[in-house]
Amino acid sequence: MNLSKNSNLTVGIPCYDKTNCKYFKEAVDSILEQTCLPTKIHLIQDGAVSKELEKAIINYKDQFNELIEVMVLSKKGLPHALN
């Protein structure tokens, strides 16, 4: 993993109760494996999520505390989560 950061880039990854944990992890891992990392990765939790997904989110936050920010929102849908 290359830890150089692009100071102009923030990535947001929304997730919700039906998000497939395997694909969520693939998305986050793909970002973490890029040549240049974003300044921040926002994991946007839209309402409650599965226990498996919750554990994955906590694991990423613990591993990459300064890079990843977890945002927990009340369930309002994807358009709201991305705004």
Backbone hydrogen bonds in HBPLUS format (Angstrom, degrees):
<---DONOR---> <-ACCEPTOR-->    atom                        ^
c    i                          cat <-CA-CA->   ^        H-A-AA   ^      H-
h    n   atom  resd res      DA  || num        DHA   H-A  angle D-A-AA Bond
n    s   type  num  typ     dist DA aas  dist angle  dist       angle   num
A0037-LEU N   A0004-SER O   2.79 MM  33  5.96 150.8  1.88 171.4 162.7     1
A0006-ASN N   A0037-LEU O   2.69 MM  31  5.97 155.5  1.75 171.3 179.4     2
A0009-LEU N   A0006-ASN O   3.36 MM   3  5.84 161.3  2.39 126.0 123.2     3
A0039-THR N   A0009-LEU O   2.74 MM  30  5.75 146.7  1.85 156.9 166.8     4
A0011-VAL N   A0040-LYS O   3.02 MM  29  6.43 161.9  2.05 152.0 154.8     5
A0042-HIS N   A0011-VAL O   2.68 MM  31  6.06 163.5  1.71 164.6 168.8     6
A0013-ILE N   A0042-HIS O   2.79 MM  29  6.18 164.0  1.82 169.6 173.0     7
A0044-ILE N   A0013-ILE O   2.88 MM  31  5.84 154.3  1.94 131.6 139.8     8
A0015-CYS N   A0044-ILE O   2.79 MM  29  6.10 142.2  1.93 167.1 160.8     9
A0046-ASP N   A0015-CYS O   2.79 MM  31  6.01 174.7  1.79 176.0 174.2    10
A0019-THR N   A0016-TYR O   3.01 MM   3  5.43 169.9  2.02 124.1 126.1    11
A0024-PHE N   A0020-ASN O   2.99 MM   4  6.23 154.8  2.05 153.6 161.8    12
A0025-LYS N   A0021-CYS O   2.92 MM   4  6.12 163.9  1.94 153.4 156.5    13
A0026-GLU N   A0022-LYS O   3.03 MM   4  6.29 154.7  2.09 143.2 150.7    14
A0027-ALA N   A0023-TYR O   2.94 MM   4  6.15 152.9  2.02 144.8 151.3    15
A0028-VAL N   A0024-PHE O   3.02 MM   4  6.36 164.6  2.05 154.4 157.7    16
A0029-ASP N   A0025-LYS O   2.80 MM   4  5.90 169.8  1.81 155.4 159.0    17
A0030-SER N   A0026-GLU O   2.91 MM   4  5.91 150.5  1.99 139.9 148.1    18
A0031-ILE N   A0027-ALA O   3.21 MM   4  6.50 154.2  2.28 144.5 150.0    19
A0032-LEU N   A0028-VAL O   2.99 MM   4  6.30 159.8  2.03 152.8 158.8    20
A0033-GLU N   A0029-ASP O   2.98 MM   4  6.14 125.6  2.29 141.5 154.9    21
A0033-GLU N   A0030-SER O   3.30 MM   3  5.19 140.8  2.46  93.1 103.8    22
A0034-GLN N   A0031-ILE O   3.24 MM   3  5.44 167.9  2.26 111.0 113.3    23
A0041-ILE N   A0067-LEU O   2.83 MM  26  6.05 148.9  1.92 155.8 157.0    24
A0069-GLU N   A0041-ILE O   2.89 MM  28  6.19 163.0  1.92 155.2 158.8    25
A0043-LEU N   A0069-GLU O   2.88 MM  26  6.20 158.3  1.92 154.4 161.7    26
A0071-MET N   A0043-LEU O   2.88 MM  28  6.08 169.6  1.89 152.2 154.1    27
A0045-GLN N   A0071-MET O   2.69 MM  26  5.91 155.5  1.75 158.7 167.3    28
A0073-LEU N   A0045-GLN O   2.78 MM  28  5.98 174.7  1.79 173.4 171.6    29
A0047-GLY N   A0073-LEU O   2.85 MM  26  5.70 145.3  1.98 142.9 145.1    30
A0054-GLU N   A0050-SER O   2.86 MM   4  6.09 158.1  1.91 151.3 158.4    31
A0055-LYS N   A0051-LYS O   2.91 MM   4  6.15 155.1  1.98 149.7 155.3    32
A0056-ALA N   A0052-GLU O   3.08 MM   4  6.37 154.5  2.15 142.7 149.8    33
A0057-ILE N   A0053-LEU O   2.92 MM   4  6.19 160.7  1.96 154.3 158.8    34
A0058-ILE N   A0054-GLU O   3.02 MM   4  6.25 164.2  2.05 149.4 153.5    35
A0059-ASN N   A0055-LYS O   2.89 MM   4  6.06 155.7  1.95 147.2 154.3    36
A0060-TYR N   A0056-ALA O   2.97 MM   4  6.26 163.1  2.00 153.6 156.9    37
A0061-LYS N   A0057-ILE O   2.97 MM   4  6.19 162.6  2.01 151.3 156.5    38
A0062-ASP N   A0058-ILE O   2.87 MM   4  6.07 157.2  1.92 150.4 156.5    39
A0063-GLN N   A0059-ASN O   2.96 MM   4  6.15 157.8  2.01 150.4 156.4    40
A0064-PHE N   A0060-TYR O   2.87 MM   4  5.87 160.1  1.91 154.4 159.3    41
A0067-LEU N   A0064-PHE O   3.00 MM   3  5.36 136.5  2.20 110.0 122.7    42
A0068-ILE N   A0064-PHE O   2.85 MM   4  5.81 164.6  1.87 175.4 179.0    43
A0081-ALA N   A0077-GLY O   3.05 MM   4  6.27 160.1  2.09 152.3 158.7    44
A0082-LEU N   A0078-LEU O   2.98 MM   4  6.16 151.0  2.07 160.6 167.0    45
A0083-ASN N   A0080-HIS O   3.19 MM   3  5.28 150.5  2.28 101.9 110.7    46
